[in-house]
C-alpha cells in the first residue's frame, strides 16, 4: 500500500504539472485528486487477495464494508422498534436513562406490547392496594456461622471488574453506592483503589484467577486475601464459580486493556490477554467447595461469604446442598446469574447456547435450598437483565431476596449499548482503558445518576408491590405472576413450576426430584 501511495503521488504530480503547463484551470487539479485516489484504490483492490468482493468490485465494494461497520447503529437508531431491541430494548434503555437523570419516567397513550402474545407476563394487582412504605427494605445477609452480618439493599451493583470497566466508571459506580447506601460487587478483577476511594460498600469477588490474592503461579494466597478482606469497606466476600454469559469458561480481558495499572491490581503481565481458568484449583468436589467457603469466611474475619453461579445440572447443585448438610456449614448467600447476563467478552456460542436462564435457574436454586432445609440460613441474589422495578419484583417473586444490576448501571454512567466493550473503543468511556475516551465520563455527574437510578428503581418496585397488596417482599408469592401460554390460556408461576416444601427432599423427594436427589454425591460433581 505504501508503494501504491507513492505511485499515486507521482501520478498526481504529473497530472498537476501537465495541467499547469497547459494552462488548465485549477478546478482540474481538484478533480484530479479524487480521480487519482480512486484509481489507485481500484488497483489496490484488484491486486489484493484477502477480499473476493473487492477483487470483483473494486472501489464500490468498499461500500459493503462501510455499511457493515455502521449496521449496529443503523439498526439501533432507525430499524428497531421501542420494544424489540436486544439485549435491551429502547423502552428499557429510555426508562433507565430517565430515572438516572431524574426526569419523568412515564409514557403516554398506553402500552405498545402485544398483551395477547404467547409468553407475555404480567403481575397481578390487588383490589386492596397498600400504602408504599417510606423506608426501602433491606435484607440481612449472614447465617449462623457469620459473625459480621450485612444488611443488603434490594438492588445493588452487579459484578463488573476494573479492567473491563474504566477507572472513571468504577469511581462513579462506587460513589453512587456510597451515596445511596447499597453494595457494589467488584467483579473478579481484583480490589483496586477506584473501588475503595469513594467509600461505598463492597462485595469483593474472587474468581478462578484469584486476582488480587494469588501466588506467583496463580494459586490462592490466604494471607493476602485475609489482609484485603479486612478492609472496612469490604462487607461480603464472594466466590465466582461461573458467569451467566459464559459458564464453563473463565473470564477474558483482552490484552489491549491490560495496562500497567490493571496488571498491578490483577498481578498479571502487562499487555497480555488475561484468561481465567475455567475451574478452581483450590477444590474439585462439592465438599471441598463448602470447606473452602468456610475457610474464606474465617479468613475474612467472619464476614458474609457466598458464591455466584449460573446453574446447570440440578443434581450437581443438590450435591453441594448435601455437602452443606454433611459438613454442618453453609454459605451466607448465593448469587444466581442468568444465561441472559452480560459480559465484556465471550464466545458467541457460550453467550447464546450455554447456561440456564435466570427464571429457571433461580427457581431451581430456591427450591433445592427449600427442599434441603437450608433456605432459612442462605440468602439468594439474582442477576441478569434487572433494569426496572417490575424486573426486580419478578425476581423476588421467583425466589430471590435481592437483585443485582450490571448493564442498567452501565447505562446510568453513560453506556449507549454500542457493544464494543471488548475492543477498547467504547465511545462513552465506560468499558475502555484509553485515557482519551475514558475522560469523557464525568465522575461527579455519573455518580449522581447511579444513585438516582438505584433509588428510583427500588421505589418503583415498592410501588408495584403495594399495588399488589404487599409491603414486605417476603410476602410475594408465585401465583402473583402470570404468563400467557396461548391466546386462550393464562397460567400463574405457581401452576407452571413445582414448589417444594421445607425439608421435603430430606423426608421424601417428590418423583420429579427423586432421581437427581439420589444421584447427587457430596464427594463428586456428577455429570
N, C-alpha and C positions, 0 to 999 in steps of 0.2 A: 504494500500500500504506500510506503514511503517513496519507492521508486515511481509509482504511478503519479504521486503528488508532485514529484519533481518534474516529471514529463508534462504534467498539467500546467505548471508554472511556465515551463519553456514554451508550450503551445500558446498559452495566453499572452506571453511576452511577444511572441512572433505576430500574433493577430493584432495586438495593440500597436506594434511598430508598423505593420502594414497599413492599419487604419490611419495612423498619424501621417505616414508618408503619402498616402493617397488623399489626404485632406478630408477624411471621413469625419462626420460629426461625432461628438462624444457619446451620443446615445448608443452608437455601435460598440463602444468599449464596454458600456454597462450590459449590453445584451450578450457580449462575448463571454462574460464571467459565468452566468448560469449555464450557457450552452457548453462551455468548455468543461465545467464541473460535471454536468450531466453525461457528457461523452465519456469522461474518464470513469465515472461511476459505472456506466454501461460496460466499459472494457473490463473493469474490475469484477463485475458480476459475471461476465462471460467466462473469465479465466479461473475464478474461484471454484472450489469443489465441495464446499460444505452444504450449500443450499440449492437443491434442484430447482426450486421455484425461481430463484434469481438467474439461474443459467438459461432457463426458458423464457423468462420475462424480465430482462434486465431493466433497471431503474424503476419501472412501475411496480415490480414485485415487492419493493420495499414498503408499499402501502399496506400489504398484508401484515408485515411485522409491526408497523406503526399501529394499525387497528387492534392487533392482538395485545399490544402493550397497554393501550388505553381502554381495552374492553371492560375491565372491572369497574372503572369509573363511569363508563357509558351505561353499564348495567345498573349500577347503584343510583345514578342521578337521573336517568332518563327511561329506564325499562321497568325496573321492579315496582310493584305496587306497594302501598303502605303496609300491607300485612303479609307479604310472601317473600321478603328478602331473607337471606341466610348469611351467616349464622343468626344474626339479629335483624328483624325487620325494621322498617323505618319508624313504625309506630312505637316500638320498644325503644329504639335509639332516641327518638324525639322526647319521650316522657322522661328518660334518664337525663338528657341534656337540660330539659326544662326544670326538673327538680334540682339538679346540681346548680343551676344558675339562680334558683329561687324565683322563677317565673311561674305563671299559671300552667298547670299540667292538666288541662281539660280540653275536651274536644266537643264540637257541636254536631247536632243532627243525627246522632245515633251510631251504632257500631257498623263497621264495614265487613265484619266477619259473617260467614255463612253459618248461622246457628243451627241449621239442619244438616250440615255436612257430617258424615261419619267421622268420629274422632273429636268432635267439638266437646270441650269440657266446660262445666260451669259450677260455681259454688252456690249452695242453697241458702237463700235469705230466710230470715225468721219473721214471723208475724209479730214478734215481740222483741225488737232490737234493743240493745243495751247501750247505756252511755259509754263513750270512749274513755278509758282510764287516762288520767293525767300523766301518770308515770309509766314509761315503757317497761315491759317485763324484762327480767334478766334470768339467766339460767345458772344455777350453782354447779360448777364442774369440780368434782373431787369425790372419789369413793372412799371406802373405809381405810384404805392404805395411804391416802393422801393427807398430808398434814398442813398443806397450804392451799386450800381450795380457792377457786377464782369464779367470780360472777360474770359470766359471758353475756354480751349483748345479743339481741335477737338476730342482728345482721352484722357481719364483720367482713374485713378484707381477706379474701382468699389468698392462697399461696401463690406468690409471684416473686421470683428471685431478682436480686440486684445482679445485673449482667443481662438477664432477659429484659429488665426494665432499666431505664436511665437513672442516674443518681437523683435528678430532679423529680422524677416520677415517684421514687421511693420516699423522698423527703415529703412530697405532697400527701402521699397516702398515709404515712405515719403521722404527719402533722394533723391530718383530718381525724385520724383515730384518737390522737391526744385531745383534740378539741371536742370531739363528740363522745368520748368515753366508750369506745369499742376497741376490739382487738385487731391486730394486723399480723397475719401469718407471713413469715419471712420467705417462704419457699425454701428449696433445698440448697440454694446457692451460697449459704453462709450468713453470718451475722456481721453486717457492715456498719460503719459509722453513720450512714444515712438512715439506717433503721433506728439507731439509738439517739441521734441528735435531737429530733423533735420531742421525744419523751413519751410517745404513745406506747400502750401495752402491746407486748409481742407474744406470739406463739412461734417459738423457734423450731423450725422443721429441719430435720436431717434426713438425707436420703441414702442411697446405696454408695454414693461417693464420699459421704461423711465430710462434706466441705466445711471447713472451719473447725473441725475436731478430728483430724486424720493424721496418721503417721506418714512417714516418707513413702511407704509403699501402698498407701491408700486404705489402711485399716482404721478401725475406730480407735480414737485416743481418749481414754476415760478422763485423764487429768485435765486436758484442755476442754473437754465437754463440761466437766464439773465447774471449771473456772468461769466459762461463759454463761452457763445456765444459772449461775449465782447472781447474775446481774438483776437489779431490781425491776427493770422493765420486762424481763422475760417472765411471763406469768404462767406459761404452759410450755411443755416440750412435746414435739410430735415426730413420730417416725413414719416416713413415707414408704409404703410398700409398693404402691402403684398409682398411676395417674390416669384419669378417665380418658384423656385424649390419646394416650399411648401406653396402655397397660402391657406389661411384659417386656418393655424395653426401658432403658434408663433415659434420663434427661439428656438433651442435646443443646449445647451452647456453641454456635459457630465461632471459629477462630477469629473472625473479623471483629467480634465483640469482646474478645478476651484481651483487654488492655492490661497494663501493669497493675492498676488498682484492683481489678477483678481477679487477676492471677494471685495477688497477695491475699485477698479475702478468701478465695477458694483453695489457696495453697496448691496451685497448678501452674504449669509452664505458660508463659505469656504467648499469645498469638496462635496457640494450637486449639483446635476444636475439642471441647470437653464433653466426653460421653460418659455418663454414669453407667456403671454395670447394671444389668437387668436384675441382679439378685444381690442379697445382702451376704457379706462374708461372715457376719457375727452369729448367724443362726441358719439352720436349714430345716427345722421341724417346727410344728406348732408349739410344742412345749418349750423349745429353745427361744422362740419368739416371745412367749409370755414371760419367760425368765429375763430376757433382755429388756423388755419394757419395765419390769420391776427394778432392774439394775439402773435403767435411765432415771426412774423416779427417785431412787436412793441417791444417785449422783447429783441430781438437781436439787437436793435438799427437801424432798417431799412435795414438789410442785406437781400439779396435774399432768399426767403423762398419757398419751394415746397414740393412735396410728391412723393413717389415711390409706384407703384402698379403693380401687374400682373393682367391685365384686365380680367374680367369675363363677367358679364351681361352688355350688351351695354346700356340698359335702366338705370342701376344704375349709370354708368358714366355720362349719359345725365342728371340724377338727380343732380349730382354735378355741371354740367355746368349751369343748371337752377338756382341753388343756388348761383353760382357766379354772374349771371346776376341780380338776385333779390337783393343780398347783395351789389352789386356795387364794389366788390373787388374780386381778384383772386390771385392764387399763381403765383410766377415768373417763376417756371419751374415744369415740371412733368417728372419723370423718369419712362419709361415703361420697366418693367422687363419681359422677355420672359419665358415661361414654360421650355425652354431648358437651363435656367440658372443654375448655380452651387450652391452647399451648402456644409457645413461641415457635416451635419447630417439631414436626413429627411426620413420619412417612404417611402418605395418603391412606394406604390400606389399614394402618392402625387407627387413624382418626375416624375412618368410615366404617370399618368392619369388625373391630375387636373391642370387647368390653360390654358391660351391661349398662343400659340407660339408667338414669338416676331413679326414675319411678320404681322400676323393678328391683334395682339394687338396694334402694332404701327400704322398701317393704321387706325384702329378704333378710337384711341385717336386723331390722327391728323385730321381725317375727322370730328369728333364730335366738336373739337375746331374750325375748319374752319366753319362748318355749324352754330355754335352758335355765330360766330363773335368774338371769343376770341383768335384766333390763333396768332394774331399780338402782343399780350402782354404776351404770355406764350411760353417759350422755351421748347422743348422736348428733353430729353436724352434717349438713347437706351442702354440697357444692356442685354446680352445673347449671349455668344459664339462669341464675336467680337475678332478676333485674327489676322487678316490680313488687308491690305489696301482695298482689294476687299470687305471684310465683312463690313468695315466702309462705303464705298461708297454705298453699297446696302442699308444700314440703313438710310443714309442721303437721298437717293432717295425715300425711302418709307415714309418719313415724319419726320425723326429726325433732330435735329440741331447739335447734337454732340453725341459721343458714350462713353461708359464706359466699361472697360475690367477688369475682375477679374482673371479667370483661366489663361489667357495669361500672366498676370503679375506674377502669381504664377510660371508659367514655367520660367519666367525671373529670379526669385530668387531661382530656383533650383528644383521645383516640377517635378517629373517624372511620374505623373499620376498613382501612386501606389494605390490610392483610399483607403487610410487608415486614412483619415482626422479625423474621429470620434473616433479613437482608441487610440490616444495619442502616436502612434508609427510611426509617419511619418519618413521615412528613410532619408529624406533630411533636416529635421529641420524646415520645413515651417509651418506645422499645428500641432505643439506639444508644450506642456509645460514642457517636460522632458529636463532639462538643458543639459544633456549629448548629446541628439540628436540635440537640438537647437544650440549648439555651433558649429556644422558643417557648419552652414550658415554664411559665411563671409560677414559682412555688407558692407564693403567697395567695394568689388568686385561686389556684387549683386546690390548695389546702381547704379553703372555704367551700369549694364545690364538693369535695369528698365528704366533708362534714354535713353539708346540706342534703346531699343525696341519701346518706345513711339515715339521717333523721326523718326525712320526708318519706322514705320507703317504709321504715318501721311504723311511722304514723299512719300511712296508707293501710298497712297490714292490720293495725289495731282497729282502724275504721271499718275495714272489711269484716273482721271478726265480730265487731259489735253489731254490724248489720245482720250477722248470722246468729245473734243471740248469745255470743260468747265473749267474755272479757279475759279469761285465762287461756293461753294456748293449750294447756293440758286438757282442756275440755273439748277440743276439736275431735271429731270422730269421722271415720271413713265414709259414713253414709252422707256426709255433708258435701261431698264432691261427686259429681256425676258426669258420665260420658255418654254421648250419643253413639250407639253401636251401628245403627242403620236408620233410615228415615222413620221407622216406626218403633224403635226400641231405645230406651234410655236406662242405663244401669248405674248404680252407685258403686263406689270403690269397695264398700262393704260386701256387695254382691259379687263383684268381679274377682276379688282376691280372697284367699283364705287367711284368717287372722287367728293365731294361736293364743291359747290361754296361758297365764303364768305357770311355768313348770310343766307344761303339757308334754314336752319331749322327754322329760325325766320319768314321768308316770307311764304314759303310753303314747308313743308317737302316732299321729294320725297316718293313715295309709299313704297320703301324698308326700309325707316327710320320712316315713319309716326307712326306706332304702338308703337315703342319704345319711340319716342318723346312724344307721347300722354301719355304713361304710366309713364314716368319719373316724379317724385314728389320730389321737393326740401326738403320736410319735412319727407321723409322716404325712406329707401333703399328698393325698391320694389323687390320682389322675382320673 
